[in-house]
Amino acid sequence: MRAVDIIQKKRNGGSLTNEELSFLIQGYSRGEIPDYQMSAWAMAVFFRGMNAGETAALTMAMAESGDLVDLTPIRGIKVDKHSTGGVGDKTSLVIGPLVASCGVPVAKMSGRGLGHTGGTIDKMESMAGFRSELSREDFIAQVNDIGVAIIGQSGNLAPADKKLYALRDVTATVESIPLIASSVMSKKIAAGADAIVLDVKTGSGAFMKTLDDSEKLAMAMVEIGTQVGRRTAALISDMDQPLGFAIGNALEVREAIDTLHGRGPDDLTSLCIALASHMVVLGGQAGSLEEAEAMLREKLRSGEALAKFKQFVAAQGGNPDVADDATLLPQAPHIVEVPAPKSGHVHAIQAEELGLAAMLLGAGRETKDSVIDYAVGITLQRKVGEEVREGQTIALLHVREEGAAVQAVLKRVQEAYTIDEAAVLPSPLLLSIVTEQGVKRF
C-alpha cells in the first residue's frame, strides 16, 4: 500500500477503505508519511469530501493513534458533552454537577483555551487550589463516589488529530466538514464516553457562521457516533451574541454558580437545561426530554445541583465556599464603564469581537505560552433587543490597570455593538436538533 495511491484515489473521487485510512493515519503518526503527502490528501478530502463510513473510519484511526480511556469501571452510562466553542460558553461548569445530581455519571476531559478566552479547565483553575490533573484511579474513584469529575485532556489523546490539525491550519484545509467532525469525535471517543451530546454553535461568534453549515457538521458528527456505536445527539445553538453576560474566567465561574443557585441568565439556563436533558435521557435516568427537564429544574430549585458542585470542587482541591461567596474568586482591581455611543435598540453584538477584546485584557491566550489573568474580562449590561440611551453603560471592563490599551479595548467593545432606532427581537437560542433520525428545526 502506498500513500500516493490513496491520495490519487481520493483526488479522483473514490471512497477510501478502513485499511487505507488506517495505513495513512498510522504512517503519518509514525513520521513515515511526510507532511507534503498528507497535505495533498487533506486538500483532496477538502474538495471531494468523505462519506459517512469513511469519516467514521478516519475518526477511529485517529482515536486509536493514542490512549483509549477505559471508563468501564465507572458504574452507569457515561455521557459526555462537547461544545464547538463560543464566547461566554461556561455550560460545562453548570451541566457537570447538574447532570450528576440526576444520577448520570459525568467523567469529562476538557481542554484549555487558545484564543479569545480560556477553556473549561482555565475557568475551573480560577478557583484557588482546584486540581485539573488526577490519576486514572482517582478520576474513576471520584466519579463513582460523587458522580462527576472534570480533568485536563491527556497529552496522548488522539495525537494524530493534533498533528493533522496543525497541518490543516497552515494548508487552508480547516474548513472541511468531514475533517472537522472526525477531529472532534476522535477525542470524544478516545475519552471513553458511552454517549455524546454536542452543542454546535452557529453565528458571528462561532466557527460555523450559517445554520445550514452547522447542521451539516452536526449531522456528520452524529453519523460518526452512530457508526461507532455511541448514541449521539447534537443541538444547534445561536452564537450571534455572547452566552450569558460574563466573558472571562472567574467572571464566568461566578455566572455558572449563579445559574446553579437558580438566578442565572435566561439564555444560559435554557441552554444548560436543554443539553442536560439529552444527557439525562441518554444516561437512562429519564424516559423523555420533558421528564428530564422537570427533574433538572427540581435539582436546581432544591439546591441539589449546587450541593453537587460544592462536592465536586472540594474533591478536586478547590474551596467549595466560592459557591456562596463570590468574593473568594479572583477580582480585577479596576472596572471601566463602556458607554453607549448613541441611543436606540441593540440590534447585534459581534460575539467574536468581544471575545478578542477580552483576550486583549488578558482573559485568553494569543499563544500557547501566554499567561491568563483569571480576574479580567467583560460583563455585558445590555444585549440584543434591549433599549439603551446614549452614554448609558452597555458593558463593564474588568481590568488589571487602566490606560491607553484599555481605552482601545473600550472602543472595540463599542464597535461590536450595532445600535439602531427600530425595535428588534433577539434570535432564538435553540435553532435545531440533530439525531440519528434526522434534523428537526425549532
MARLUM-404128 format. One record per residue (C-alpha): residue in three letters; x, y, z. Coordinates in nm, 3 decimals. Example, Ala and Ser with C-alpha at 12.3 -4.5 7.8 and 13.67 -1.06 7.14 Angstrom:
<code=ALA; px=1.230; py=-0.450; pz=0.780>
<code=SER; px=1.367; py=-0.106; pz=0.714>
// end
This chain:
<code=MET; px=0.000; py=0.000; pz=0.000>
<code=ARG; px=0.133; py=0.347; pz=-0.092>
<code=ALA; px=0.025; py=0.692; pz=0.023>
<code=VAL; px=0.039; py=0.828; pz=-0.333>
<code=ASP; px=-0.220; py=0.573; pz=-0.449>
<code=ILE; px=-0.452; py=0.668; pz=-0.162>
<code=ILE; px=-0.413; py=1.038; pz=-0.246>
<code=GLN; px=-0.487; py=0.971; pz=-0.612>
<code=LYS; px=-0.792; py=0.761; pz=-0.529>
<code=LYS; px=-0.943; py=1.038; pz=-0.318>
<code=ARG; px=-0.843; py=1.305; pz=-0.570>
<code=ASN; px=-1.039; py=1.115; pz=-0.833>
<code=GLY; px=-1.347; py=1.095; pz=-0.611>
<code=GLY; px=-1.308; py=0.741; pz=-0.482>
<code=SER; px=-1.407; py=0.613; pz=-0.138>
<code=LEU; px=-1.123; py=0.500; pz=0.087>
<code=THR; px=-1.135; py=0.174; pz=0.279>
<code=ASN; px=-1.084; py=0.137; pz=0.653>
<code=GLU; px=-0.745; py=-0.023; pz=0.583>
<code=GLU; px=-0.633; py=0.264; pz=0.359>
<code=LEU; px=-0.732; py=0.528; pz=0.615>
<code=SER; px=-0.567; py=0.334; pz=0.898>
<code=PHE; px=-0.249; py=0.300; pz=0.691>
<code=LEU; px=-0.249; py=0.673; pz=0.622>
<code=ILE; px=-0.305; py=0.785; pz=0.982>
<code=GLN; px=-0.066; py=0.532; pz=1.135>
<code=GLY; px=0.203; py=0.617; pz=0.882>
<code=TYR; px=0.164; py=0.990; pz=0.941>
<code=SER; px=0.168; py=0.945; pz=1.320>
<code=ARG; px=0.494; py=0.750; pz=1.299>
<code=GLY; px=0.654; py=1.003; pz=1.064>
<code=GLU; px=0.667; py=0.756; pz=0.774>
<code=ILE; px=0.430; py=0.964; pz=0.559>
<code=PRO; px=0.561; py=1.319; pz=0.510>
<code=ASP; px=0.368; py=1.644; pz=0.555>
<code=TYR; px=0.357; py=1.712; pz=0.181>
<code=GLN; px=0.171; py=1.389; pz=0.109>
<code=MET; px=-0.069; py=1.437; pz=0.400>
<code=SER; px=-0.132; py=1.795; pz=0.281>
<code=ALA; px=-0.220; py=1.665; pz=-0.065>
<code=TRP; px=-0.459; py=1.410; pz=0.086>
<code=ALA; px=-0.626; py=1.675; pz=0.308>
<code=MET; px=-0.676; py=1.900; pz=0.005>
<code=ALA; px=-0.826; py=1.608; pz=-0.189>
<code=VAL; px=-1.070; py=1.550; pz=0.101>
<code=PHE; px=-1.144; py=1.923; pz=0.113>
<code=PHE; px=-1.263; py=1.917; pz=-0.249>
<code=ARG; px=-1.400; py=1.561; pz=-0.278>
<code=GLY; px=-1.545; py=1.512; pz=0.072>
<code=MET; px=-1.595; py=1.179; pz=0.251>
<code=ASN; px=-1.896; py=0.958; pz=0.303>
<code=ALA; px=-2.021; py=0.858; pz=0.650>
<code=GLY; px=-1.830; py=0.528; pz=0.652>
<code=GLU; px=-1.502; py=0.694; pz=0.554>
<code=THR; px=-1.546; py=0.967; pz=0.815>
<code=ALA; px=-1.617; py=0.711; pz=1.089>
<code=ALA; px=-1.311; py=0.506; pz=0.986>
<code=LEU; px=-1.091; py=0.817; pz=0.988>
<code=THR; px=-1.226; py=0.908; pz=1.333>
<code=MET; px=-1.146; py=0.565; pz=1.479>
<code=ALA; px=-0.800; py=0.562; pz=1.321>
<code=MET; px=-0.722; py=0.895; pz=1.489>
<code=ALA; px=-0.876; py=0.786; pz=1.821>
<code=GLU; px=-0.665; py=0.468; pz=1.815>
<code=SER; px=-0.345; py=0.663; pz=1.744>
<code=GLY; px=-0.307; py=0.727; pz=2.118>
<code=ASP; px=-0.460; py=0.634; pz=2.451>
<code=LEU; px=-0.814; py=0.495; pz=2.461>
<code=VAL; px=-0.956; py=0.575; pz=2.804>
<code=ASP; px=-1.136; py=0.279; pz=2.962>
<code=LEU; px=-1.426; py=0.404; pz=3.173>
<code=THR; px=-1.588; py=0.063; pz=3.224>
<code=PRO; px=-1.502; py=0.064; pz=3.598>
<code=ILE; px=-1.740; py=0.361; pz=3.636>
<code=ARG; px=-2.092; py=0.247; pz=3.714>
<code=GLY; px=-2.373; py=0.356; pz=3.481>
<code=ILE; px=-2.392; py=0.506; pz=3.133>
<code=LYS; px=-2.122; py=0.769; pz=3.091>
<code=VAL; px=-2.247; py=1.066; pz=2.885>
<code=ASP; px=-2.006; py=1.331; pz=2.761>
<code=LYS; px=-2.086; py=1.679; pz=2.631>
<code=HIS; px=-1.886; py=1.883; pz=2.383>
<code=SER; px=-1.927; py=2.238; pz=2.258>
<code=THR; px=-1.775; py=2.361; pz=1.934>
<code=GLY; px=-1.683; py=2.678; pz=2.122>
<code=GLY; px=-1.826; py=3.023; pz=2.171>
<code=VAL; px=-1.796; py=3.345; pz=2.365>
<code=GLY; px=-1.915; py=3.322; pz=2.724>
<code=ASP; px=-1.974; py=2.947; pz=2.697>
<code=LYS; px=-1.950; py=2.817; pz=3.052>
<code=THR; px=-2.211; py=2.542; pz=3.021>
<code=SER; px=-1.983; py=2.256; pz=3.135>
<code=LEU; px=-1.945; py=2.419; pz=3.478>
<code=VAL; px=-2.322; py=2.404; pz=3.523>
<code=ILE; px=-2.403; py=2.083; pz=3.338>
<code=GLY; px=-2.144; py=1.860; pz=3.508>
<code=PRO; px=-2.285; py=1.885; pz=3.862>
<code=LEU; px=-2.643; py=1.930; pz=3.739>
<code=VAL; px=-2.646; py=1.605; pz=3.539>
<code=ALA; px=-2.455; py=1.420; pz=3.813>
<code=SER; px=-2.723; py=1.524; pz=4.063>
<code=CYS; px=-2.971; py=1.327; pz=3.846>
<code=GLY; px=-2.764; py=1.008; pz=3.875>
<code=VAL; px=-2.585; py=1.022; pz=3.539>
<code=PRO; px=-2.206; py=0.990; pz=3.580>
<code=VAL; px=-2.007; py=1.273; pz=3.419>
<code=ALA; px=-1.644; py=1.175; pz=3.358>
<code=LYS; px=-1.525; py=1.466; pz=3.150>
<code=MET; px=-1.195; py=1.560; pz=2.991>
<code=SER; px=-1.178; py=1.924; pz=2.888>
<code=GLY; px=-0.923; py=2.146; pz=2.721>
<code=ARG; px=-0.755; py=2.477; pz=2.781>
<code=GLY; px=-0.834; py=2.775; pz=2.564>
<code=LEU; px=-0.619; py=2.906; pz=2.282>
<code=GLY; px=-0.787; py=3.217; pz=2.152>
<code=HIS; px=-1.027; py=3.471; pz=2.292>
<code=THR; px=-1.100; py=3.322; pz=2.635>
<code=GLY; px=-0.991; py=3.030; pz=2.848>
<code=GLY; px=-1.125; py=2.678; pz=2.815>
<code=THR; px=-1.322; py=2.491; pz=3.082>
<code=ILE; px=-1.004; py=2.391; pz=3.266>
<code=ASP; px=-0.878; py=2.751; pz=3.277>
<code=LYS; px=-1.211; py=2.860; pz=3.420>
<code=MET; px=-1.209; py=2.589; pz=3.686>
<code=GLU; px=-0.850; py=2.675; pz=3.780>
<code=SER; px=-0.954; py=3.032; pz=3.857>
<code=MET; px=-1.075; py=2.876; pz=4.184>
<code=ALA; px=-0.767; py=2.862; pz=4.408>
<code=GLY; px=-0.637; py=2.511; pz=4.467>
<code=PHE; px=-0.850; py=2.340; pz=4.201>
<code=ARG; px=-0.661; py=2.041; pz=4.055>
<code=SER; px=-0.724; py=1.959; pz=3.691>
<code=GLU; px=-0.488; py=1.660; pz=3.689>
<code=LEU; px=-0.594; py=1.336; pz=3.853>
<code=SER; px=-0.458; py=0.985; pz=3.814>
<code=ARG; px=-0.680; py=0.744; pz=3.625>
<code=GLU; px=-0.757; py=0.564; pz=3.952>
<code=ASP; px=-0.852; py=0.886; pz=4.134>
<code=PHE; px=-1.056; py=1.007; pz=3.836>
<code=ILE; px=-1.263; py=0.687; pz=3.826>
<code=ALA; px=-1.297; py=0.673; pz=4.206>
<code=GLN; px=-1.422; py=1.032; pz=4.220>
<code=VAL; px=-1.690; py=0.972; pz=3.955>
<code=ASN; px=-1.804; py=0.656; pz=4.132>
<code=ASP; px=-1.807; py=0.843; pz=4.464>
<code=ILE; px=-1.976; py=1.176; pz=4.379>
<code=GLY; px=-2.080; py=1.135; pz=4.015>
<code=VAL; px=-1.864; py=1.398; pz=3.846>
<code=ALA; px=-1.501; py=1.482; pz=3.765>
<code=ILE; px=-1.359; py=1.726; pz=3.509>
<code=ILE; px=-0.991; py=1.698; pz=3.427>
<code=GLY; px=-0.749; py=1.824; pz=3.163>
<code=GLN; px=-0.714; py=1.626; pz=2.843>
<code=SER; px=-0.445; py=1.361; pz=2.831>
<code=GLY; px=-0.142; py=1.462; pz=2.629>
<code=ASN; px=-0.173; py=1.140; pz=2.432>
<code=LEU; px=-0.541; py=1.162; pz=2.347>
<code=ALA; px=-0.580; py=1.126; pz=1.966>
<code=PRO; px=-0.228; py=1.258; pz=1.890>
<code=ALA; px=-0.279; py=1.201; pz=1.516>
<code=ASP; px=-0.560; py=1.456; pz=1.525>
<code=LYS; px=-0.336; py=1.714; pz=1.690>
<code=LYS; px=-0.069; py=1.660; pz=1.426>
<code=LEU; px=-0.317; py=1.665; pz=1.138>
<code=TYR; px=-0.495; py=1.975; pz=1.268>
<code=ALA; px=-0.168; py=2.169; pz=1.284>
<code=LEU; px=-0.107; py=2.074; pz=0.920>
<code=ARG; px=-0.458; py=2.169; pz=0.811>
<code=ASP; px=-0.419; py=2.504; pz=0.983>
<code=VAL; px=-0.133; py=2.603; pz=0.751>
<code=THR; px=-0.262; py=2.440; pz=0.429>
<code=ALA; px=-0.608; py=2.605; pz=0.405>
<code=THR; px=-0.790; py=2.276; pz=0.471>
<code=VAL; px=-0.950; py=2.354; pz=0.810>
<code=GLU; px=-1.299; py=2.421; pz=0.669>
<code=SER; px=-1.376; py=2.063; pz=0.571>
<code=ILE; px=-1.679; py=1.917; pz=0.748>
<code=PRO; px=-1.554; py=1.553; pz=0.744>
<code=LEU; px=-1.217; py=1.663; pz=0.882>
<code=ILE; px=-1.373; py=1.887; pz=1.149>
<code=ALA; px=-1.621; py=1.618; pz=1.251>
<code=SER; px=-1.357; py=1.345; pz=1.277>
<code=SER; px=-1.129; py=1.580; pz=1.473>
<code=VAL; px=-1.394; py=1.649; pz=1.738>
<code=MET; px=-1.528; py=1.296; pz=1.760>
<code=SER; px=-1.189; py=1.122; pz=1.770>
<code=LYS; px=-1.115; py=1.293; pz=2.103>
<code=LYS; px=-1.463; py=1.228; pz=2.243>
<code=ILE; px=-1.446; py=0.858; pz=2.151>
<code=ALA; px=-1.091; py=0.823; pz=2.285>
<code=ALA; px=-1.215; py=0.976; pz=2.613>
<code=GLY; px=-1.435; py=0.669; pz=2.668>
<code=ALA; px=-1.792; py=0.801; pz=2.683>
<code=ASP; px=-2.086; py=0.569; pz=2.614>
<code=ALA; px=-2.298; py=0.852; pz=2.468>
<code=ILE; px=-2.223; py=1.205; pz=2.348>
<code=VAL; px=-2.427; py=1.527; pz=2.342>
<code=LEU; px=-2.293; py=1.803; pz=2.117>
<code=ASP; px=-2.356; py=2.177; pz=2.135>
<code=VAL; px=-2.284; py=2.307; pz=1.786>
<code=LYS; px=-2.264; py=2.686; pz=1.779>
<code=THR; px=-2.371; py=2.893; pz=1.481>
<code=GLY; px=-2.347; py=3.264; pz=1.405>
<code=SER; px=-2.099; py=3.551; pz=1.413>
<code=GLY; px=-1.919; py=3.425; pz=1.723>
<code=ALA; px=-1.896; py=3.063; pz=1.607>
<code=PHE; px=-1.669; py=2.868; pz=1.375>
<code=MET; px=-1.970; py=2.780; pz=1.161>
<code=LYS; px=-2.141; py=3.104; pz=1.056>
<code=THR; px=-2.459; py=2.966; pz=0.897>
<code=LEU; px=-2.730; py=2.732; pz=1.022>
<code=ASP; px=-2.701; py=2.511; pz=0.712>
<code=ASP; px=-2.326; py=2.455; pz=0.766>
<code=SER; px=-2.377; py=2.398; pz=1.139>
<code=GLU; px=-2.641; py=2.134; pz=1.068>
<code=LYS; px=-2.412; py=1.962; pz=0.815>
<code=LEU; px=-2.136; py=1.945; pz=1.078>
<code=ALA; px=-2.380; py=1.819; pz=1.341>
<code=MET; px=-2.512; py=1.551; pz=1.104>
<code=ALA; px=-2.158; py=1.436; pz=1.025>
<code=MET; px=-2.073; py=1.403; pz=1.395>
<code=VAL; px=-2.397; py=1.224; pz=1.480>
<code=GLU; px=-2.336; py=0.982; pz=1.190>
<code=ILE; px=-1.986; py=0.910; pz=1.323>
<code=GLY; px=-2.121; py=0.841; pz=1.671>
<code=THR; px=-2.389; py=0.611; pz=1.532>
<code=GLN; px=-2.139; py=0.425; pz=1.309>
<code=VAL; px=-1.905; py=0.352; pz=1.601>
<code=GLY; px=-2.175; py=0.254; pz=1.850>
<code=ARG; px=-2.206; py=0.574; pz=2.056>
<code=ARG; px=-2.553; py=0.722; pz=2.095>
<code=THR; px=-2.511; py=1.084; pz=1.985>
<code=ALA; px=-2.733; py=1.392; pz=1.968>
<code=ALA; px=-2.648; py=1.750; pz=1.867>
<code=LEU; px=-2.820; py=2.078; pz=1.945>
<code=ILE; px=-2.756; py=2.382; pz=1.727>
<code=SER; px=-2.744; py=2.698; pz=1.939>
<code=ASP; px=-2.713; py=3.063; pz=1.845>
<code=MET; px=-2.382; py=3.244; pz=1.892>
<code=ASP; px=-2.472; py=3.576; pz=1.728>
<code=GLN; px=-2.416; py=3.727; pz=2.072>
<code=PRO; px=-2.229; py=3.600; pz=2.380>
<code=LEU; px=-2.392; py=3.338; pz=2.600>
<code=GLY; px=-2.495; py=3.494; pz=2.930>
<code=PHE; px=-2.337; py=3.823; pz=3.036>
<code=ALA; px=-1.988; py=3.724; pz=3.156>
<code=ILE; px=-1.677; py=3.684; pz=2.937>
<code=GLY; px=-1.360; py=3.586; pz=3.124>
<code=ASN; px=-1.258; py=3.303; pz=3.352>
<code=ALA; px=-1.352; py=3.391; pz=3.712>
<code=LEU; px=-1.640; py=3.604; pz=3.584>
<code=GLU; px=-1.781; py=3.301; pz=3.403>
<code=VAL; px=-1.738; py=3.078; pz=3.708>
<code=ARG; px=-1.938; py=3.332; pz=3.907>
<code=GLU; px=-2.215; py=3.331; pz=3.645>
<code=ALA; px=-2.219; py=2.949; pz=3.639>
<code=ILE; px=-2.258; py=2.948; pz=4.018>
<code=ASP; px=-2.543; py=3.199; pz=3.990>
<code=THR; px=-2.709; py=2.959; pz=3.745>
<code=LEU; px=-2.676; py=2.671; pz=3.990>
<code=HIS; px=-2.837; py=2.896; pz=4.251>
<code=GLY; px=-3.129; py=2.937; pz=4.009>
<code=ARG; px=-3.061; py=3.302; pz=3.934>
<code=GLY; px=-2.853; py=3.274; pz=3.618>
<code=PRO; px=-2.921; py=3.443; pz=3.282>
<code=ASP; px=-3.220; py=3.303; pz=3.096>
<code=ASP; px=-3.022; py=3.205; pz=2.785>
<code=LEU; px=-2.750; py=3.022; pz=2.979>
<code=THR; px=-3.004; py=2.844; pz=3.199>
<code=SER; px=-3.217; py=2.740; pz=2.899>
<code=LEU; px=-2.921; py=2.601; pz=2.706>
<code=CYS; px=-2.788; py=2.411; pz=3.009>
<code=ILE; px=-3.130; py=2.257; pz=3.070>
<code=ALA; px=-3.167; py=2.158; pz=2.703>
<code=LEU; px=-2.823; py=1.994; pz=2.682>
<code=ALA; px=-2.854; py=1.832; pz=3.024>
<code=SER; px=-3.199; py=1.691; pz=2.934>
<code=HIS; px=-3.049; py=1.498; pz=2.642>
<code=MET; px=-2.768; py=1.374; pz=2.866>
<code=VAL; px=-3.014; py=1.251; pz=3.130>
<code=VAL; px=-3.222; py=1.069; pz=2.867>
<code=LEU; px=-2.916; py=0.909; pz=2.703>
<code=GLY; px=-2.791; py=0.821; pz=3.052>
<code=GLY; px=-3.108; py=0.623; pz=3.117>
<code=GLN; px=-3.240; py=0.834; pz=3.406>
<code=ALA; px=-3.546; py=0.970; pz=3.223>
<code=GLY; px=-3.778; py=0.832; pz=2.958>
<code=SER; px=-3.840; py=1.159; pz=2.779>
<code=LEU; px=-3.693; py=1.506; pz=2.742>
<code=GLU; px=-3.993; py=1.652; pz=2.926>
<code=GLU; px=-3.936; py=1.420; pz=3.222>
<code=ALA; px=-3.565; py=1.503; pz=3.221>
<code=GLU; px=-3.630; py=1.878; pz=3.214>
<code=ALA; px=-3.868; py=1.857; pz=3.509>
<code=MET; px=-3.611; py=1.656; pz=3.703>
<code=LEU; px=-3.331; py=1.903; pz=3.625>
<code=ARG; px=-3.535; py=2.209; pz=3.720>
<code=GLU; px=-3.619; py=2.042; pz=4.051>
<code=LYS; px=-3.247; py=1.977; pz=4.116>
<code=LEU; px=-3.181; py=2.349; pz=4.063>
<code=ARG; px=-3.478; py=2.453; pz=4.279>
<code=SER; px=-3.392; py=2.218; pz=4.567>
<code=GLY; px=-3.023; py=2.311; pz=4.576>
<code=GLU; px=-2.909; py=1.955; pz=4.499>
<code=ALA; px=-2.720; py=2.067; pz=4.185>
<code=LEU; px=-2.540; py=2.340; pz=4.383>
<code=ALA; px=-2.452; py=2.090; pz=4.657>
<code=LYS; px=-2.306; py=1.859; pz=4.391>
<code=PHE; px=-2.095; py=2.149; pz=4.258>
<code=LYS; px=-1.955; py=2.205; pz=4.608>
<code=GLN; px=-1.872; py=1.834; pz=4.639>
<code=PHE; px=-1.701; py=1.839; pz=4.301>
<code=VAL; px=-1.491; py=2.149; pz=4.375>
<code=ALA; px=-1.386; py=2.017; pz=4.717>
<code=ALA; px=-1.295; py=1.675; pz=4.573>
<code=GLN; px=-1.053; py=1.841; pz=4.329>
<code=GLY; px=-0.884; py=2.064; pz=4.585>
<code=GLY; px=-1.082; py=2.387; pz=4.543>
<code=ASN; px=-1.265; py=2.584; pz=4.810>
<code=PRO; px=-1.636; py=2.494; pz=4.795>
<code=ASP; px=-1.721; py=2.818; pz=4.978>
<code=VAL; px=-1.690; py=3.000; pz=4.643>
<code=ALA; px=-2.040; py=2.871; pz=4.573>
<code=ASP; px=-2.176; py=3.101; pz=4.845>
<code=ASP; px=-1.918; py=3.381; pz=4.845>
<code=ALA; px=-1.815; py=3.512; pz=4.502>
<code=THR; px=-1.554; py=3.744; pz=4.661>
<code=LEU; px=-1.334; py=3.434; pz=4.703>
<code=LEU; px=-1.286; py=3.431; pz=4.325>
<code=PRO; px=-1.015; py=3.650; pz=4.165>
<code=GLN; px=-1.135; py=4.007; pz=4.112>
<code=ALA; px=-0.985; py=4.274; pz=3.889>
<code=PRO; px=-0.878; py=4.591; pz=4.073>
<code=HIS; px=-1.046; py=4.827; pz=3.825>
<code=ILE; px=-1.382; py=4.837; pz=3.649>
<code=VAL; px=-1.426; py=5.062; pz=3.346>
<code=GLU; px=-1.772; py=5.150; pz=3.212>
<code=VAL; px=-1.834; py=5.131; pz=2.836>
<code=PRO; px=-2.089; py=5.398; pz=2.735>
<code=ALA; px=-2.335; py=5.355; pz=2.450>
<code=PRO; px=-2.222; py=5.572; pz=2.156>
<code=LYS; px=-2.586; py=5.650; pz=2.060>
<code=SER; px=-2.946; py=5.592; pz=2.167>
<code=GLY; px=-3.166; py=5.319; pz=2.027>
<code=HIS; px=-3.209; py=4.942; pz=2.048>
<code=VAL; px=-2.928; py=4.686; pz=2.042>
<code=HIS; px=-2.961; py=4.513; pz=1.703>
<code=ALA; px=-2.649; py=4.296; pz=1.713>
<code=ILE; px=-2.340; py=4.219; pz=1.919>
<code=GLN; px=-2.037; py=4.079; pz=1.739>
<code=ALA; px=-1.956; py=3.799; pz=1.982>
<code=GLU; px=-1.616; py=3.718; pz=1.834>
<code=GLU; px=-1.508; py=4.082; pz=1.865>
<code=LEU; px=-1.598; py=4.082; pz=2.234>
<code=GLY; px=-1.407; py=3.759; pz=2.280>
<code=LEU; px=-1.099; py=3.914; pz=2.120>
<code=ALA; px=-1.144; py=4.225; pz=2.336>
<code=ALA; px=-1.144; py=4.004; pz=2.647>
<code=MET; px=-0.826; py=3.835; pz=2.522>
<code=LEU; px=-0.656; py=4.174; pz=2.486>
<code=LEU; px=-0.736; py=4.237; pz=2.854>
<code=GLY; px=-0.560; py=3.910; pz=2.940>
<code=ALA; px=-0.854; py=3.665; pz=2.966>
<code=GLY; px=-0.728; py=3.442; pz=2.682>
<code=ARG; px=-0.411; py=3.319; pz=2.515>
<code=GLU; px=-0.266; py=3.460; pz=2.196>
<code=THR; px=-0.003; py=3.182; pz=2.202>
<code=LYS; px=0.034; py=2.854; pz=2.391>
<code=ASP; px=0.279; py=3.025; pz=2.629>
<code=SER; px=0.055; py=3.321; pz=2.716>
<code=VAL; px=-0.036; py=3.351; pz=3.084>
<code=ILE; px=-0.405; py=3.400; pz=3.158>
<code=ASP; px=-0.525; py=3.661; pz=3.407>
<code=TYR; px=-0.822; py=3.487; pz=3.572>
<code=ALA; px=-0.973; py=3.810; pz=3.707>
<code=VAL; px=-1.011; py=4.019; pz=3.393>
<code=GLY; px=-1.285; py=4.018; pz=3.134>
<code=ILE; px=-1.610; py=4.181; pz=3.029>
<code=THR; px=-1.962; py=4.176; pz=3.170>
<code=LEU; px=-2.240; py=4.289; pz=2.938>
<code=GLN; px=-2.506; py=4.528; pz=3.065>
<code=ARG; px=-2.720; py=4.528; pz=2.750>
<code=LYS; px=-2.797; py=4.253; pz=2.500>
<code=VAL; px=-2.981; py=4.223; pz=2.169>
<code=GLY; px=-3.334; py=4.364; pz=2.176>
<code=GLU; px=-3.279; py=4.598; pz=2.472>
<code=GLU; px=-3.319; py=4.973; pz=2.455>
<code=VAL; px=-3.029; py=5.197; pz=2.551>
<code=ARG; px=-2.968; py=5.570; pz=2.581>
<code=GLU; px=-2.653; py=5.747; pz=2.461>
<code=GLY; px=-2.395; py=5.740; pz=2.739>
<code=GLN; px=-2.568; py=5.458; pz=2.927>
<code=THR; px=-2.339; py=5.170; pz=3.025>
<code=ILE; px=-2.357; py=4.879; pz=2.781>
<code=ALA; px=-2.066; py=4.677; pz=2.927>
<code=LEU; px=-1.810; py=4.675; pz=3.208>
<code=LEU; px=-1.440; py=4.606; pz=3.156>
<code=HIS; px=-1.272; py=4.427; pz=3.446>
<code=VAL; px=-0.909; py=4.531; pz=3.409>
<code=ARG; px=-0.575; py=4.494; pz=3.584>
<code=GLU; px=-0.471; py=4.853; pz=3.518>
<code=GLU; px=-0.616; py=5.149; pz=3.332>
<code=GLY; px=-0.452; py=5.327; pz=3.039>
<code=ALA; px=-0.443; py=5.369; pz=2.662>
<code=ALA; px=-0.464; py=4.993; pz=2.597>
<code=VAL; px=-0.787; py=4.970; pz=2.794>
<code=GLN; px=-0.931; py=5.267; pz=2.605>
<code=ALA; px=-0.858; py=5.085; pz=2.279>
<code=VAL; px=-1.046; py=4.781; pz=2.411>
<code=LEU; px=-1.333; py=5.007; pz=2.521>
<code=LYS; px=-1.363; py=5.141; pz=2.167>
<code=ARG; px=-1.354; py=4.788; pz=2.028>
<code=VAL; px=-1.641; py=4.687; pz=2.256>
<code=GLN; px=-1.844; py=4.990; pz=2.146>
<code=GLU; px=-1.786; py=4.900; pz=1.782>
<code=ALA; px=-1.901; py=4.541; pz=1.847>
<code=TYR; px=-2.248; py=4.677; pz=1.927>
<code=THR; px=-2.491; py=4.770; pz=1.649>
<code=ILE; px=-2.747; py=5.018; pz=1.784>
<code=ASP; px=-3.040; py=5.143; pz=1.574>
<code=GLU; px=-3.368; py=5.324; pz=1.635>
<code=ALA; px=-3.608; py=5.044; pz=1.540>
<code=ALA; px=-3.706; py=4.787; pz=1.800>
<code=VAL; px=-3.582; py=4.431; pz=1.734>
<code=LEU; px=-3.628; py=4.087; pz=1.888>
<code=PRO; px=-3.328; py=3.865; pz=1.968>
<code=SER; px=-3.276; py=3.546; pz=1.765>
<code=PRO; px=-3.400; py=3.219; pz=1.919>
<code=LEU; px=-3.130; py=3.048; pz=2.123>
<code=LEU; px=-3.203; py=2.689; pz=2.015>
<code=LEU; px=-3.233; py=2.651; pz=1.640>
<code=SER; px=-3.241; py=2.278; pz=1.568>
<code=ILE; px=-3.163; py=1.932; pz=1.696>
<code=VAL; px=-2.986; py=1.655; pz=1.505>
<code=THR; px=-3.021; py=1.287; pz=1.595>
<code=GLU; px=-2.982; py=0.966; pz=1.400>
<code=GLN; px=-3.347; py=1.020; pz=1.296>
<code=GLY; px=-3.254; py=1.343; pz=1.116>
<code=VAL; px=-3.276; py=1.722; pz=1.163>
<code=LYS; px=-3.559; py=1.898; pz=1.343>
<code=ARG; px=-3.568; py=2.278; pz=1.330>
<code=PHE; px=-3.742; py=2.463; pz=1.612>
// end
